[in-house]
Amino acid sequence: MFKPKTSTAAASPAAAAPASAKGTSTKAATKAPAPGGGHGKVWVNTESHVYHKEGSRFYGTTNKGKYMTEAEAIKEGNKAGAERH
């Protein structure tokens, strides 16, 4: 009735497929953050004037941007990005 070889073989490819598809579908996840960030710094997207905190998927990954303190970002008129968790 129960065939361990068949069910295990069928489960393995199914479990691996969603994980690999998930990693390739998100552009921001594949791009490495720009060097220079760290604790106390935010990433400011210089095109949209939105800043992202450390831990955000956009932190250091937008095409144009720079690191600065949150106070500096606010002083320059940048707005906080909507962080979704």
N, C-alpha and C positions, 0 to 999 in steps of 0.2 A: 504494500500500500504506500508507504512512505519511501521515497528514493532520495537519500541525502545527496548523492552525486549530481543528480539532475537539478534539484532545487538550489543547491549551493552555486553551481555553475550559472544558473539563470539569474540568481540574485547579484552576483558579482558584477557583471557588465552593467546591469541596471543601476547599481549603486555608484559605479564609477562615472557613468555618462553625465548625470546631473552636476557632479562636482567639476568636471572639466568644462562643461558648457557654461557654468556659472562664472568661472574665472575668465573666460574669453569674451563674455558679453559686456563687461564693464570697462570702458576705456580708461577711466581714472585709476582703477585698481592695477592696471598693467604698467602705468607710468610711474617711475621712481620719483620721489620727492626731490626738489632742488636742494643742493647742499647749502648749509648755513642756518637752518632753522634750529629750533630747540625750545627748551623750557622758557616760558616768558615771551615768546615771539609768536606773532600771527603772520599768516601769509595774506598779502593784499593783492587781489587781482587788479592790476592797473588799468585794465580795459573797462571793467564793470564797477570799479570802486567799492567792491565788497571784500571784507576780510574774513578769513577762516581760521579757527583756532586749531591747535595741535590735536590730532585725533580725527579731524574731519577728513572725508575722502578727497576733498579738494586742497588740503594743506600741502602747499609746495608743488601742486601738479597742474595748475592752469598754464596756458601757453605764455602769458605775460604776467609778471608779478614780482613781488619782492617781500622780504621779511622785515618786520619792524615790531616794536612793542605795540600793544593794544592802545595805549595812550597816544602814541604817535599816529596810529591809524585813524583814531577818532578825531584828533586835532587837524588832520589833513582832510577831513570830511568824508571818510570812508564809513560804510555801514556794515554791521555784523551780518554774516550769512545765516540763513535759516538752517540750523543744524538738525538733522533728522537722525534719530537713533532707533 
